[in-house]
Amino acid sequence: MQKQFFTFACLVLALAGCATQPSDISDNGEPMAEGDDLPLGDQLADDKADRGGWGSATTCKEIPDLPVLPHPQIVISIHGLTLHLFDTTVGYDKVFPIGPGAINQEASSSIRGESRSFYPLRNGTQDFVVDRSRSTACKMWWTDPDTGAQSPVFAGLPFLSWSGSYGIHGPIDNYRAPNGGTLRRGFVSHGCVRMESADILEVYARTIGVRLPVHVQREPERNEEGVRTDLAKRWVGAECSADSECNFDGGFCHANEMGGRGFCTMRCTSSCADRAGAPETFCIADPSVDGQGMCVPKASGVDYLCRPYDHFIVKTMPRNNQPRVTASVCIPGSPGWIGDRCEAASDCRPGLGCEGGVCTQSCTNSCADLAGYATTTCVDDPNDRLGDGGACARRCIPTNNGAECSADSACVSLNRNATATPVNVCIPVMSLGSLIGENN
């Protein structure tokens, strides 16, 4: 059964950029005036050039004639790079790729180290609602907040605001194209959620005039069985539990011996195919099968620190059969933070140990937090699954189906150490080694 969501009023103006309410605060903590636009975010170099014409960017795109869902809901997963539109009353259920906010690197920002799309969530709010009175079927113009110059980068596509200036809209790349442009699935925007042109048109058409709850979370969305919500068409790096889920030419599900959840890959000799809009891939030696290569995603700002992939880390690796050619890639491994899986203390970050198959440390009443991860807390586990006495554990949200938790961990209620205050945390329930999939 899908979640039911609380709501939050949003806005959008048709001919200005991402307009805000007077009370809105930018992601660096400075107040934003009425009508201000968020900075645009990442663009391809060619799209930044003044070509002396806007092409099809100033043409409103046709809204498709599709049945309107009576009770639609949306889940946006920032790290999962997905927008999930569903209506349990009629059985509609579809997942779309997105390009959320780039990772904020500003030292003074309250969300440094997080996706810029995380800013409206910084105080714990996850549930919002699209206000149709401030949304539009045809948005074109964006105003540069630094120069005041306008350009029609929104390309005549729908724009749905879920929190002030933070909206759901079409792609920015190739916005002059007749279809409105193309999406890069990764951390690319300044906070808005970008979608493929056809996808934002479908979402708008299916939700016209209907109250639209939007639930936004950092972690990949998971169902009650812990299965990750993802695109129907998988690609290299996608989570899987069977070869059949890796439904691309040569695709199969490879075990991640550290993370416990499988990932899609394909065999290679020295090179791999790429898919438009996805991170580039690279062929490395498969450490589990002698003489075989496998394709993995390259690491870049688009998939910053391999965050879209469960228990992957960045490492420079040689190309299979061409050891002089190297690349920074995403490969299976433990990020090593509190709640991540481990086999030994060496898999964890300095100062942490490995207990019950996850990274943790002893504590008295508080624990450190790390940007890009769920918050942590000091708990007393009567079963000593994290060791004797107080131990640091990753906090989780039951209504998110414990999406914050690693494989073989469950979201359970424990008391904070030395108090009777209950808190939901991720606790290992099985020993490391219950792997998904098989090495091929």
Rosetta blueprint (number, residue, H / E / L):
1 M L
2 Q L
3 K L
4 Q L
5 F L
6 F L
7 T L
8 F L
9 A L
10 C L
11 L L
12 V L
13 L L
14 A L
15 L L
16 A L
17 G L
18 C L
19 A L
20 T L
21 Q L
22 P L
23 S L
24 D L
25 I E
26 S L
27 D L
28 N L
29 G L
30 E L
31 P E
32 M L
33 A L
34 E L
35 G L
36 D L
37 D L
38 L L
39 P L
40 L L
41 G E
42 D L
43 Q L
44 L L
45 A H
46 D H
47 D H
48 K H
49 A L
50 D L
51 R L
52 G L
53 G L
54 W L
55 G L
56 S L
57 A L
58 T L
59 T L
60 C L
61 K L
62 E L
63 I L
64 P L
65 D L
66 L L
67 P L
68 V L
69 L L
70 P L
71 H L
72 P L
73 Q E
74 I E
75 V E
76 I E
77 S E
78 I L
79 H L
80 G L
81 L L
82 T E
83 L E
84 H E
85 L E
86 F E
87 D E
88 T L
89 T L
90 V L
91 G L
92 Y E
93 D E
94 K E
95 V E
96 F E
97 P E
98 I E
99 G E
100 P L
101 G E
102 A L
103 I E
104 N L
105 Q L
106 E L
107 A L
108 S L
109 S L
110 S L
111 I L
112 R L
113 G L
114 E L
115 S E
116 R H
117 S H
118 F H
119 Y H
120 P H
121 L H
122 R L
123 N L
124 G L
125 T L
126 Q L
127 D E
128 F E
129 V E
130 V E
131 D L
132 R H
133 S H
134 R H
135 S L
136 T E
137 A E
138 C E
139 K E
140 M L
141 W L
142 W E
143 T E
144 D L
145 P L
146 D L
147 T L
148 G L
149 A L
150 Q E
151 S E
152 P L
153 V L
154 F L
155 A L
156 G L
157 L E
158 P E
159 F E
160 L E
161 S E
162 W E
163 S E
164 G L
165 S L
166 Y E
167 G E
168 I E
169 H E
170 G L
171 P L
172 I L
173 D E
174 N L
175 Y L
176 R L
177 A L
178 P L
179 N L
180 G L
181 G L
182 T E
183 L L
184 R L
185 R L
186 G L
187 F L
188 V L
189 S E
190 H L
191 G L
192 C L
193 V E
194 R E
195 M E
196 E L
197 S H
198 A H
199 D H
200 I H
201 L H
202 E H
203 V H
204 Y H
205 A H
206 R H
207 T H
208 I L
209 G L
210 V L
211 R L
212 L E
213 P E
214 V E
215 H E
216 V E
217 Q E
218 R L
219 E L
220 P L
221 E L
222 R E
223 N L
224 E L
225 E L
226 G L
227 V L
228 R E
229 T L
230 D L
231 L L
232 A L
233 K L
234 R L
235 W L
236 V L
237 G L
238 A L
239 E E
240 C E
241 S L
242 A L
243 D H
244 S H
245 E H
246 C L
247 N L
248 F L
249 D L
250 G L
251 G E
252 F E
253 C E
254 H E
255 A L
256 N L
257 E L
258 M L
259 G L
260 G L
261 R L
262 G E
263 F E
264 C E
265 T E
266 M E
267 R E
268 C E
269 T L
270 S L
271 S L
272 C L
273 A L
274 D L
275 R L
276 A L
277 G L
278 A L
279 P L
280 E L
281 T E
282 F E
283 C E
284 I E
285 A E
286 D L
287 P L
288 S L
289 V L
290 D L
291 G L
292 Q L
293 G E
294 M E
295 C E
296 V E
297 P E
298 K E
299 A L
300 S L
301 G L
302 V L
303 D L
304 Y H
305 L H
306 C H
307 R L
308 P L
309 Y L
310 D L
311 H L
312 F E
313 I E
314 V E
315 K E
316 T E
317 M E
318 P E
319 R E
320 N L
321 N L
322 Q E
323 P E
324 R E
325 V E
326 T E
327 A E
328 S E
329 V E
330 C E
331 I E
332 P E
333 G L
334 S L
335 P L
336 G L
337 W L
338 I L
339 G L
340 D L
341 R E
342 C L
343 E L
344 A L
345 A H
346 S H
347 D H
348 C L
349 R L
350 P L
351 G L
352 L L
353 G E
354 C E
355 E E
356 G L
357 G L
358 V E
359 C E
360 T E
361 Q L
362 S E
363 C L
364 T L
365 N L
366 S L
367 C L
368 A L
369 D L
370 L L
371 A L
372 G L
373 Y L
374 A L
375 T L
376 T E
377 T E
378 C E
379 V E
380 D E
381 D L
382 P L
383 N L
384 D L
385 R L
386 L L
387 G L
388 D L
389 G L
390 G E
391 A E
392 C E
393 A E
394 R E
395 R E
396 C L
397 I L
398 P H
399 T H
400 N H
401 N L
402 G L
403 A L
404 E L
405 C L
406 S L
407 A L
408 D L
409 S E
410 A E
411 C E
412 V E
413 S E
414 L E
415 N E
416 R E
417 N L
418 A L
419 T L
420 A L
421 T L
422 P E
423 V E
424 N E
425 V E
426 C E
427 I E
428 P E
429 V L
430 M L
431 S L
432 L L
433 G L
434 S L
435 L L
436 I L
437 G L
438 E L
439 N L
440 N L
